[in-house]
Amino acid sequence: MTRWRDRFDALHEGAVAATGHEDFGDGAYREGMRVLLDALDDNPPAGPATEAAATGVITGALAGRLVTQAGWTAHPGYAAERIERPLVVIGLPRTGTTALHQLLSMDPAFQGFERWLTANPMVRPPRETWEVYPAYRASVERIAAMRRAAPEVMAAHSTEADEVDECLMPMAQSFLCNWFASNLDVPVYDAWFRASDETPSFRRYRDVLKLVGLGDGRRWLLKNPSHVFGIDALLAAFPDACIVQTHRDPAASIASLMSLLGGIRDLMAGAPVDRRRLLAREAGFWAEGARRSMAAADRGPDRFVHIRQEDIRRDPMGVVERIYGHFGLPMSADAEVRFRAWAAANPPDARSTHRYRPVEADAVDPLFADYIARFDLKRSAPAGAPA
């Protein structure tokens, strides 16, 4: 069987064939990609399904580079775009980041990174034209197929093609991103990633946003749980970012994540994956993210506003008003109407269909002791709250 490290050229050729583009841009990404390939050789995927999934993850990141580079070449004016005071939602996974992101996206004063564009960054076309784009239709079809194949996964976390999505996939273009360690069992890569400075990845992402939002001018609304880990790099790339951090009992958030991520990994592998191994990786990674985000908030407390997960549906207008008041953001009458419509469609008693097994608090709580104490997180929302 061909070693992964020997597939370097073939993987690039696959991305070229998929996109029709040939320019991958600067070569800084090659180090991370080679580390990833070595990691796959060190711990080879078990079976053809996992191998195909790994190939898809890598080729997808390379294809994203190609599409982005083609966009930069076609629209050199992107470099002059300014990204000022972006509103960035962060937090441990399954703490309400998606729900809050979607709530805030109701304000037409924001622009976000729609899901179909995260894999195919281009200057955002007018909304009424999206149906004519093969990339948009393919995204719609993939989501529908996923819903048929894994309804329990989609019940846990589902974003439609035309809805705002998180930053992780476009950041994978740098091959310095949690995207790979969260999708693949690659301890060698994970160790390299954790010890690396993510600032180059965030700076590239900033330029990707400039391309997508070329000529738009609205404030950016971004979201990604992994930004708790990369918070220092995020603030280096976006020095005036306004940070909204969500919070929940880590034992509950990690249990929910185990269900979601375990389901995705099972689907990719075609068989159940080792949950203990997965739990050890995720709990350790997110505990370090919690520590880093607390340290960043200590250095610049005015840059952060903290939101408890259970408040997002219990009092969404109160949450929005806190955020807007803290950062001095204007709220239009139109935005308020849209926020209230979201609240009506997502009432406090609406229960998620996502159900999951709890994890032993003793396996999680000691890692998050300072974080739990700071935010009083043992009075969190029950299972099934919005994630």
N, C-alpha and C positions, 0 to 999 in steps of 0.2 A: 504494500500500500504506500502511496506517495506521502512523504512527510509533509506536514503543514508548512514548514519553513521553505519547502521546495515548491509550494504552490503560489508563491508571491506574485510571479508574473501572470500565472493563469487567472488569479483572482482579479487582477487589474484588467486583463483581457475580457473577462466576463462583464465587468462594469462598463467597459467601452462598448461592448456589443449591446448591452441593455439600454444605453443612453444615446449612442451615436456620437458622443463627445470623446476627445482624447487628451485634453489638457487637465492634469490633476493639480496644477498650481505648484506652490512651493513644496519642497520635499520633507518638511519637518515632521509630517505625520508618519513617515516611514519607520522611525524608531519605535513608536508605539505599536504599529502594525506588526513589526518583526517580533517584538516582545509578546504580542498576543499569539502569533503563530507558534513561537517557541512554547508558550504556555499550553497550547492545544496539543503539541507533541508530548509535553510532560504529562498531561492528563487527557488522553485522547477521548473524543466523544464516544459514547457507548452506543454503537449501532448506526445504521444509515440515516434514521430520522434525525438524530442529534447532529450527525455530521452535515446533513443538508441544512439544518437550522443554523449551524455555525457558519456555513458558507453563505447563507442568505444574510446573516447579520453583517458579515464583513463586506460582502458585495454591495449591500445597501448603503453602508457608510461611504464606500468608494464612489458609488453612483451619485450620492449626494454631493461629494466634492466636485465631480465632473459637471453636474448641472449648475452648481453655484459658480464655479469658475467661468462657465460659458455665460452666465448672467452678468458677472462682473465685467467680462470682456465686452459684452454687447452694450452695457450701460455704465461706462466709466464714471458717470456723474454720481454714482452711489457713494463714492468716497467723501463727497462734500456734505452728505446728509449728517444731521446732528441728532443724537439721541440724548435727550435731556430729562432728568428726573424720572426714569422709568419706575413704574410701580411693580414690585417683584414679590410674588407670594412664595414663601418657603415654609418648611416644616417637616417633621418626620413624616414618612409615608402613612397614609390612612388617617390623617389628622384633620381632614376637611379642606385640604389644599385645592382639590378639584372643584368641590362645591363652591368655595369662595371665589376661585378663579372664574367660574361660570357666572356667578352672581355679579361680580365686578364688570365682567365683559358686557353686561347689559347696557352699560353707559356708552353711548355712541361716540363719546369724546376719546375713547381708547381705541387703539389698534392692537390686535394680538396675532399670534402665529397660528393660523388655522391648521388643523391636522393634516389635510392633504398637501399643504405646502411644506410641512416639516421634512418630508422625504424628498421634496422637489422644489427647493427654494428658487423662486423667481419673483420678478416684480409682480406684486399682487394684482391680478386682473380685476376688472369690475365684477361685482358679485353676480350680476345677471348673466355673465358669460361663462361661469365656471363649468356648466354642463358640457360645453364643447371641448373641454380639455381632457384628453385621455387619462392624465394623471389623476384628475378629480374623480372621474368615473371608476378608475381602478381602485382608488381609495374607498369609495362607496361599496364596491363589490367585495373588497377584502374584509371590510367591517361586517357586511352581511354574512359572508362565509364564516367568519370567526363566531358570529352570533349563533349560527347553526351548529358549528362544531363544538363550541365550548360555551354554552349559555351561562354556566355558573361563573366563568371568568368574566364574561361581559356584564353580568349582574353586579360584579364587584367593582368594575371600572370600565366605563364605556364612554368614549368621546366620538361624536359623529364627524364625518369628513369636513363639514363646514363650521365646526366649533373650534374654539381656541384650545390648543394643546400645549404640552409642556416642552421645555427646551432640550430635553435629553437627546432626541434623535438627531437634530441638526448639529449638536455639539459633538456627536460621535464622529463627524468628519475629521476631527483632529486626532482620532485614535487615542485620546487622553480624556476618558469619560467613564462614568459609572455604567453607561449603557452596556458595555461588554461584560463586566463582572456581574451585573444583575441578570443578564440573559444566559451566560455561559459559566460553567464550573471551571474557572481558570485561575487557580491560586497564585501562580507565578505572575501573571499579568496584574492581578488584584494587588499584590504586594508592591509591584512597581508603580501602579497607579496611585496608591495611597501615599507613597513617598514622593510623588512628583508635584510640581507646581502647576496648577491648572490655568494659570493666567493666560498662556498662549491660546488655550482652547476657548476661553471666554472672549479674548480679543478677536479671534476669528468669528465667533458667534456674533459679536457686535457688528462686524462687517456683513455677516449674513442678514442681520436685521435691517441694515441700511439698504441692502438690495431689495428685500421683500417690501419694505415700506417706502421705497423711492417715490418722492413727491407727495406722500400722504400727509405728513406734518403732525399727526395726532400723537399724543403721549403713548408710549408702549406699556402694555400690561403683560407681564411675563410670569411664569410659574414653573417651579421644579423642586420637588423635595430634596434632590441631591445637592441643591445649593446650600443646604446647611453645612455640608462637608466642604464645599468649595467656596464658602462665604468670603474668605479673604481675597481669593482670585476674582470673584464676582465684583467686589468693591474696588479692586484695582482697575478692572476694565470699565466699570460703571461707577465712578467715584461719587456721583450725586444720586445714586439709586435710593428709592424709598422702599423699605423692607417691611412686609407684613408677614409675621410668623404665626403659624397655627400650632396649637398644643393639645395633647391628649395623653392619658395614661399610657406610657410606653408598652406595658404588657398587652394592652388592648390593640394598640397600633401595630405592634410586631405580630400579634396573632392574626390580625386581618391581612397584613402583608404576606405572612406565610401561606395563607390560603390563596391569595391572588398570585403571588410569584410562584408558589408551588404548582398551582394549576397551569400556569404558562409553561413552566419547565417540564411538567408531565406531558403536556401537549407537544412540546418540541422534541422530547425524548421518545415519545410513544410508549412510555412506561413511567411508573412512579419514581421520583428522584429521592435521594437521601435527605429526609427532612431535618435530621439532627445536624448534618453538615451545613445545610442551608441556613438553619437557625443560628448556628455559631457565626457564620459569615455576616448575616444581616444584622444581628444584634450588636456585634462588635463595630461594624461600619457605622450604624446609625448612632450608637453611643458616642463615637468620636465626633460625628456631625453635631450632636447636641452640645458637646463640650465646645467645639469651635464656634458655633453660633452664639453661645452664651458669652464667650470671650469677646466676640465682635460687638455684641450688644453692650458689653461693659465699656468698651472703648468709645462707642458712639451711640448712647441710648436714645438720642433724639431721632436717629435714623430708623428706629424700629417701632412698630406697634404690634402688640401681642393679642391674639384672638384665641379664645377657647373653642374647641370644635363644636361643643353642644350649643353654642350661641348662634352658630351660622343659620340654623333653621329656627331656633327658638326666638331669635330677635334679629333677623337679617338687616332690617333698617337701622337698628341700633349699631350693628357691626359696621355697616357702611358709613354711618355718620361718624363713628369713632375714627375710622381710617381717613376719611376726607377731612375731618377736623384736625387730626394730628398733623397731616401733611399740607394743610391749607389748600385743598383741591376744591374747585367750584363744582357744585352739583346743579345741573340744569333741571327744569321742571320735567323735561322729557325723560331724563335719566331716572328721576324719582318715580315716575309712572312705571318705567320698565323694571326698576327694582321691586316695586310693590307687586307687579305682575309675576315676577319670579317667586316672590315670597308666597303668593297665592297658589302657584303651581307646585310649590315644595313646602307644604305645611309641616309644622312640628311633629304631627302624629303620623306622617307618611314614613313608613318603615322600608328600609332597603331590603331587597330579597337576598342580599348577600349574608350567608351564615357561615360561621367558621368556628373551629375548635379553639378554646383558650390555650395559651401556653403557660407553663409554670412561672408564676411571678418570680420565684427564687432564681430562675434562669435568666431573668431580664432585669429586675429591679436593681440589683447591686451595680450593674453597669451604668445605670441612669440615676444613681442616688442623688447627686447634686441637682440634676435637671428636675427630677420629681419634686424635690424640696423647694426649689426656687419658684416653680409655677403651681405648686399644690395640686399635683396631678393624680391624686388618689380619689378625687371626686369627679371623675370624668364621665362622659356619656356612655350608655350601654352599647353592646354590640349592635351593629347595623346602622349606626349613625352615619351621616354623609361623609364620604371620603374624597 
